[in-house]
Structures are given as structure tokens and as C-alpha cells.
Amino acid sequence: MLYGIIIAGGRGERFWPCSTRKHPKQLIPIASSKPMIVETVNRILPLIPRKKIIVVANKELNPMLKKLTPGVKKLLEPFGRNTACAIGYTAINLKENDVMAVLPADHWIPDGREFLNTIEQAVEIANQGWLVTFGITPKRAETGYGYIEVGDEITNSIYKVKNFKEKPNQKEAQEFIHAGRFLWNSGIFVWRVDKILQAFHSCMPELYDDLMKLKRRQISLVQLYNKAQNISIDYGVMEKCQNVAVVKSNFTWDDVGSWTSLERLHSLDKHSNVKLGLHSGIDTKDCIIVSTNGAIATIGVSDLVIVQSDNVVFICDRNRIDEIKSLVRQVGEDKDFEKYL
């Protein structure tokens, strides 16, 4: 049986102030007029029925999830512990011969049919025992993504994974593009439950033991999460296994990582601005301007990210957008800002 597992954890700090603890990135509209998790559910419904879709998320998000994803099962975490723990917790709630298609809740994939075709292709090889990940042909020398180095071809457009490469610097990213054997690591996976549990047993034995104890009701979910390592499935499992395959995927994809992603998802005006919401400006160019419930007016500015959400205004040099998480941590230390996080 094929299940769609939507990982909806994470706080989306790089989309603050629109993304907050109670309404993180995956629950708000960014790439379209619909919340990103709704887009993710709708994307897989032609292949996976609603009753076979499971959303994994922090329990604090459950009220919003009930509204946005009715009829979809929720597995609620007591708190975030990254994707390895979330995937292990999900796996023990399924049968060993079930297949999991693991999807982040906050990706932009407009080519729905091609995406579903790729999942079907991945399911075939997952049933042969492979842990399958999706690789995207790079469109640019991107330093914000991890990369996958492909090895020998297994079958049509599916390859053994030779190496996982961490986020590169600009020079390394250029070298990856020039080499022609590297793909972006999408963070989308397909595997059989028994095979991923075997991988946990080999690569993360302590977590595996605790998952088995949880399944036998020998420990509580909170105890498991308190003990679990805060680590991604990539670091914890995928980089250590030999039976890892990558599907060279042809669908359009973006991980919508920060405000600057919007220029790839939305049309630009004649001055190369992205404008979402009400804005009027003079001599304003190369800006990303977002207003959720008010108006923004500008004169003589360029290369800025300007976001107005409720009672918060965020302004940033677009070349320093990666520092937003540091800013969120800083304002989190100020009690006056707490209600805005």
C-alpha cells in the first residue's frame, strides 16, 4: 500500500514575520493563493487517496491542520526533532510492506503529472529494496541546496548514489555544474517501511531500539523524542547506506527557502520587483515587497526585501537575507517581541 507522508514540521523562520510559531511557512500561502500544505495534499491526491495521506507535525499546529487538511490523518509530535525522528515515528505506524512517499510540506512543484509519474517510477524500484531519493537537474550554481553525485545507472533515469555533498560554496557549486554528474537534493524520498527500518537499525541503532520500545508501548512518545538525536534523515541514514538510489527528476521544483525565492515563483514588474499585496513606488527596483494586510509605499530604493505582516515590518538588504534566522533569534530574546514570533 502506498502512503503519502507529508512532513510539516519546521518553523519557517526565513519567512518571518509572515511565518510564525503558530502559523509557520507550510500553513500560509507563499507560492500561490493556497497554503503550501494544501498545495502538497492536492498535488498527490490523483495518486494517493486522502485516507492514505499522513501529515506529521508538531501538536501545536493541529488546530490549523484540521482546518486545512480535513480527512487527512495526523501524526502529532510533542516537539520537533528533525526528519529522522519524524520518519521513524511514522514508519512504525505502518505495515512493513507498505511504501512511504515522503514529501516536505513546503515545496513548489507546478508540474503535477510529471511529479506523480516520478513517484510511480520510484515506487517500482523501492519495491526492489532501494531507498529512493529525488534529484533535480541543477538550473544554476545554487549554494543553498545539498547535491547528490550520481553513480552507475540502475535503470532508466535511476542511478546509484555515489555521494551526498553538503551545501557548497560558490566555487564548488560551479564545479558541480560543470562536472554534469551532480543533482540537487530535493529531500523527497520513497521506500518500503521494512527497508527504512532496517536502515535505522544499521545507522541509528539507538533510535531504532527506542522506536521498537514505543511500538511495544514500553516507553512514551515524549520519552522517545526527549532521547532522540536532532538530525535529518539525510545525515542520520541516507549518507550511510549503500542501497540508495536517485531518480533524475524532470519536474519543476523549488524548495522555497527564503523571501528571495519569490522572484523564481512570481512574475516581476517592469522594474524587476516582486510585489505581493498593495504597493506603490517611485524609482523602486530589484525589490521583493510583500504586504499581507496593509500598504507599502517606497521612493528611491533597490535590492531590498520589505515585508509587512500584521504589526511587524521587516526590511532587509536582499544580499543579507540569510541572516534572518539570526535576527529571529535576537528578537526572541526580547520579551516585547515574543508575541510577534
C-alpha positions as CSV (number, residue, x, y, z in Angstrom):
1,M,0.0,0.0,0.0
2,L,1.3,3.4,-0.9
3,Y,1.1,6.2,1.7
4,G,1.9,9.9,1.2
5,I,3.8,11.2,4.2
6,I,3.9,14.9,4.4
7,I,6.5,16.3,6.8
8,A,5.1,19.5,8.1
9,G,7.5,20.3,10.9
10,G,9.8,23.3,11.0
11,R,9.2,26.9,11.9
12,G,9.9,28.6,8.6
13,E,12.0,31.3,10.3
14,R,13.3,32.5,7.0
15,F,9.8,33.7,6.1
16,W,9.3,35.7,9.3
17,P,7.3,37.8,10.0
18,C,4.6,36.1,7.9
19,S,5.8,32.7,9.2
20,T,5.4,32.4,13.0
21,R,5.3,29.6,15.5
22,K,1.6,29.2,15.3
23,H,1.3,29.8,11.6
24,P,4.6,28.6,10.1
25,K,5.6,28.8,6.4
26,Q,3.9,25.5,5.4
27,L,0.5,26.7,6.7
28,I,0.5,30.0,4.8
29,P,0.2,31.0,1.1
30,I,3.6,31.8,-0.3
31,A,4.0,30.2,-3.8
32,S,0.3,30.6,-4.7
33,S,-3.0,31.7,-3.2
34,K,-3.3,28.5,-1.2
35,P,-1.3,27.4,1.9
36,M,1.6,25.3,0.9
37,I,0.4,22.2,2.8
38,V,-2.9,22.4,0.9
39,E,-1.0,22.5,-2.4
40,T,1.1,19.5,-1.3
41,V,-2.0,17.4,-0.4
42,N,-3.8,18.4,-3.7
43,R,-0.7,17.5,-5.7
44,I,-0.7,13.9,-4.6
45,L,-4.4,13.2,-4.4
46,P,-4.6,11.9,-8.0
47,L,-2.3,9.1,-7.0
48,I,-2.8,8.6,-3.2
49,P,-6.3,8.9,-1.7
50,R,-6.9,11.2,1.2
51,K,-7.2,8.3,3.7
52,K,-3.7,7.2,2.8
53,I,-2.1,10.6,3.4
54,I,-0.5,11.3,6.7
55,V,0.7,14.7,7.9
56,V,3.5,14.7,10.5
57,A,3.7,17.9,12.5
58,N,4.1,19.5,15.9
59,K,1.0,19.0,18.1
60,E,0.6,22.8,18.4
61,L,-0.3,23.0,14.8
62,N,-3.2,20.5,15.0
63,P,-6.0,23.1,15.1
64,M,-4.8,24.7,11.9
65,L,-4.1,21.3,10.3
66,K,-7.7,20.2,11.0
67,K,-9.0,23.2,9.1
68,L,-6.5,23.0,6.2
69,T,-6.3,19.2,5.7
70,P,-9.7,17.6,6.6
71,G,-9.9,13.9,6.2
72,V,-6.1,13.5,6.4
73,K,-4.6,11.6,9.3
74,K,-2.2,13.5,11.6
75,L,0.7,12.1,13.5
76,L,1.5,14.7,16.1
77,E,4.9,15.2,17.6
78,P,5.4,16.6,21.1
79,F,8.0,18.9,19.7
80,G,10.4,19.0,16.7
81,R,13.3,16.6,16.4
82,N,14.1,16.9,12.7
83,T,13.2,14.4,9.9
84,A,14.9,11.2,11.1
85,C,12.7,11.0,14.2
86,A,9.6,12.1,12.3
87,I,10.1,9.4,9.6
88,G,10.9,6.7,12.1
89,Y,7.8,7.5,14.2
90,T,5.7,7.3,11.0
91,A,7.3,4.1,9.8
92,I,6.3,2.2,13.0
93,N,2.7,3.2,12.5
94,L,2.6,1.4,9.1
95,K,2.9,-2.2,7.9
96,E,6.3,-3.5,6.9
97,N,5.4,-4.0,3.2
98,D,3.8,-0.5,2.9
99,V,5.6,2.1,0.7
100,M,6.2,5.6,2.0
101,A,6.4,8.6,-0.3
102,V,7.9,11.2,2.0
103,L,7.2,14.8,0.9
104,P,8.1,18.1,2.6
105,A,5.0,20.3,3.0
106,D,6.6,23.4,1.7
107,H,7.9,22.8,-1.8
108,W,6.8,24.3,-5.1
109,I,6.1,21.7,-7.8
110,P,3.9,23.0,-10.6
111,D,4.3,20.0,-12.9
112,G,1.9,17.8,-11.1
113,R,1.6,15.0,-13.6
114,E,5.3,14.7,-14.1
115,F,5.8,14.6,-10.4
116,L,3.3,11.8,-9.9
117,N,4.9,9.8,-12.8
118,T,8.2,10.1,-10.9
119,I,6.7,8.8,-7.7
120,E,5.3,5.8,-9.6
121,Q,8.7,5.2,-11.1
122,A,10.3,5.4,-7.6
123,V,7.8,3.0,-6.1
124,E,8.8,0.3,-8.6
125,I,12.5,0.4,-7.6
126,A,11.6,0.9,-3.9
127,N,9.8,-2.4,-4.0
128,Q,13.2,-3.9,-5.1
129,G,14.7,-2.8,-1.8
130,W,16.2,0.6,-2.7
131,L,15.9,3.7,-0.6
132,V,15.0,6.2,-3.3
133,T,15.6,10.0,-3.3
134,F,14.7,12.5,-6.0
135,G,17.4,14.5,-7.6
136,I,16.7,17.7,-9.6
137,T,18.9,18.7,-12.6
138,P,20.6,22.0,-11.4
139,K,19.4,25.2,-13.1
140,R,22.1,27.4,-11.6
141,A,25.1,27.2,-9.3
142,E,23.0,27.2,-6.1
143,T,24.8,27.3,-2.8
144,G,21.7,26.9,-0.7
145,Y,21.0,23.2,-1.7
146,G,22.7,19.9,-1.0
147,Y,23.9,17.9,-4.0
148,I,23.8,14.3,-5.0
149,E,26.6,12.8,-7.1
150,V,25.2,10.0,-9.3
151,G,26.9,6.7,-9.9
152,D,26.0,3.8,-12.1
153,E,22.6,3.7,-13.8
154,I,20.3,1.1,-12.3
155,T,17.5,1.5,-14.9
156,N,16.0,4.3,-17.0
157,S,16.9,7.7,-15.3
158,I,17.5,6.0,-11.9
159,Y,21.1,5.8,-10.6
160,K,23.0,4.6,-7.6
161,V,24.0,7.4,-5.3
162,K,27.8,7.8,-5.2
163,N,28.0,10.6,-2.7
164,F,25.9,13.2,-0.9
165,K,27.5,16.7,-0.9
166,E,26.7,19.4,1.6
167,K,25.8,22.9,0.6
168,P,28.8,24.1,-1.4
169,N,30.4,27.5,-1.7
170,Q,30.1,29.3,-5.0
171,K,33.3,27.8,-6.5
172,E,32.3,24.3,-5.6
173,A,28.7,24.8,-6.9
174,Q,30.2,25.9,-10.2
175,E,32.4,22.8,-10.3
176,F,29.4,20.6,-9.7
177,I,27.5,22.2,-12.6
178,H,30.5,21.8,-14.9
179,A,31.0,18.2,-13.9
180,G,27.5,17.3,-15.1
181,R,27.0,14.4,-12.6
182,F,25.5,16.3,-9.7
183,L,21.8,16.8,-8.9
184,W,20.1,19.0,-6.4
185,N,19.0,17.0,-3.3
186,S,15.2,17.6,-3.2
187,G,14.5,16.0,0.2
188,I,11.8,13.8,-1.4
189,F,12.0,10.1,-0.7
190,V,10.3,6.8,-1.5
191,W,11.0,3.5,0.3
192,R,9.4,0.4,1.8
193,V,8.7,0.5,5.5
194,D,10.8,-2.6,6.3
195,K,13.8,-1.2,4.3
196,I,13.9,2.1,6.1
197,L,13.5,0.4,9.5
198,Q,16.5,-1.8,8.5
199,A,18.4,1.3,7.7
200,F,17.6,2.8,11.1
201,H,18.7,-0.4,12.7
202,S,22.1,-0.2,11.0
203,C,22.7,3.5,11.0
204,M,20.8,4.8,14.1
205,P,20.5,1.8,16.4
206,E,19.6,3.7,19.5
207,L,16.7,5.4,17.8
208,Y,15.7,2.1,16.2
209,D,15.6,0.5,19.7
210,D,13.5,3.3,21.1
211,L,11.1,3.1,18.1
212,M,10.6,-0.6,18.8
213,K,10.1,0.1,22.5
214,L,7.5,2.8,21.6
215,K,5.7,0.3,19.3
216,R,5.6,-2.2,22.2
217,R,4.4,0.7,24.5
218,Q,7.4,0.3,26.7
219,I,8.2,4.0,26.5
220,S,6.1,7.1,25.8
221,L,6.4,9.3,22.7
222,V,7.7,12.1,24.8
223,Q,10.4,9.9,26.2
224,L,11.4,8.9,22.7
225,Y,11.6,12.5,21.5
226,N,13.5,13.6,24.6
227,K,16.2,11.0,23.8
228,A,16.2,11.2,20.1
229,Q,19.0,13.0,18.3
230,N,18.1,16.2,16.4
231,I,19.2,15.0,13.0
232,S,17.9,14.9,9.5
233,I,17.2,11.6,7.6
234,D,19.9,12.6,5.2
235,Y,22.7,12.8,7.8
236,G,21.3,10.1,10.0
237,V,20.6,7.4,7.4
238,M,20.9,8.2,3.7
239,E,24.5,9.2,3.7
240,K,25.5,6.0,5.5
241,C,23.6,3.4,3.4
242,Q,24.6,1.5,0.3
243,N,21.2,0.7,-1.1
244,V,20.4,4.4,-2.0
245,A,19.1,5.3,-5.5
246,V,18.3,8.6,-7.0
247,V,15.7,9.3,-9.6
248,K,16.8,12.0,-12.1
249,S,13.6,14.1,-12.0
250,N,12.3,16.3,-14.8
251,F,9.6,18.2,-12.9
252,T,10.0,21.9,-12.0
253,W,10.9,22.2,-8.3
254,D,11.8,24.8,-5.8
255,D,12.2,24.4,-2.0
256,V,11.0,28.0,-1.4
257,G,13.8,28.5,1.1
258,S,13.6,32.3,1.7
259,W,11.9,35.5,0.6
260,T,14.3,35.8,-2.4
261,S,12.7,32.5,-3.7
262,L,9.7,34.6,-4.7
263,E,11.4,36.0,-7.7
264,R,11.5,32.5,-9.1
265,L,7.8,31.8,-8.4
266,H,6.1,35.1,-9.2
267,S,6.3,37.4,-12.2
268,L,8.4,40.6,-12.0
269,D,7.2,44.1,-12.8
270,K,9.0,46.3,-15.4
271,H,11.4,47.3,-12.6
272,S,12.3,43.7,-11.6
273,N,10.3,43.9,-8.4
274,V,8.2,41.1,-7.0
275,K,5.1,42.6,-5.5
276,L,2.6,40.7,-3.4
277,G,-0.1,42.9,-1.8
278,L,-0.7,46.6,-2.1
279,H,2.4,48.6,-3.1
280,S,3.1,51.9,-4.8
281,G,6.6,53.2,-5.5
282,I,8.8,55.7,-7.3
283,D,12.3,54.7,-8.5
284,T,12.0,51.3,-6.8
285,K,13.7,48.4,-8.4
286,D,15.0,44.9,-7.8
287,C,13.0,44.6,-4.6
288,I,10.8,41.9,-3.1
289,I,7.8,43.6,-1.5
290,V,5.1,41.7,0.5
291,S,2.2,43.2,2.3
292,T,-0.4,40.9,3.8
293,N,-2.9,43.4,5.3
294,G,-1.8,46.9,4.6
295,A,0.0,49.0,2.1
296,I,3.7,49.7,1.3
297,A,5.0,52.8,-0.4
298,T,8.6,53.4,-1.4
299,I,10.8,56.0,-3.0
300,G,14.3,55.5,-4.3
301,V,15.1,52.1,-3.0
302,S,16.6,49.0,-4.6
303,D,17.8,45.5,-3.7
304,L,15.6,45.3,-0.6
305,V,13.2,42.8,0.9
306,I,10.3,44.6,2.5
307,V,7.6,42.6,4.3
308,Q,4.7,43.9,6.2
309,S,2.6,41.4,8.3
310,D,0.1,42.4,10.9
311,N,2.0,44.7,13.2
312,V,5.5,43.9,12.0
313,V,7.6,45.4,9.3
314,F,10.8,43.7,8.1
315,I,13.3,45.4,5.9
316,C,16.5,43.8,4.7
317,D,19.2,44.2,2.2
318,R,18.4,41.3,-0.1
319,N,22.0,40.2,-0.2
320,R,21.9,39.6,3.6
321,I,18.6,37.6,3.7
322,D,20.4,34.6,5.0
323,E,20.9,36.5,8.3
324,I,17.1,36.5,9.0
325,K,17.3,33.4,11.3
326,S,19.9,35.2,13.4
327,L,17.6,38.2,13.6
328,V,14.7,36.0,14.7
329,R,16.8,34.5,17.5
330,Q,17.8,38.0,18.6
331,V,14.3,39.4,18.7
332,G,13.3,36.2,20.5
333,E,15.4,37.3,23.4
334,D,13.3,40.5,23.8
335,K,10.1,39.9,25.7
336,D,8.4,42.8,23.8
337,F,8.8,40.8,20.6
338,E,7.6,37.4,21.9
339,K,4.0,37.9,20.6
340,Y,5.3,38.5,17.1
341,L,7.3,35.2,16.8
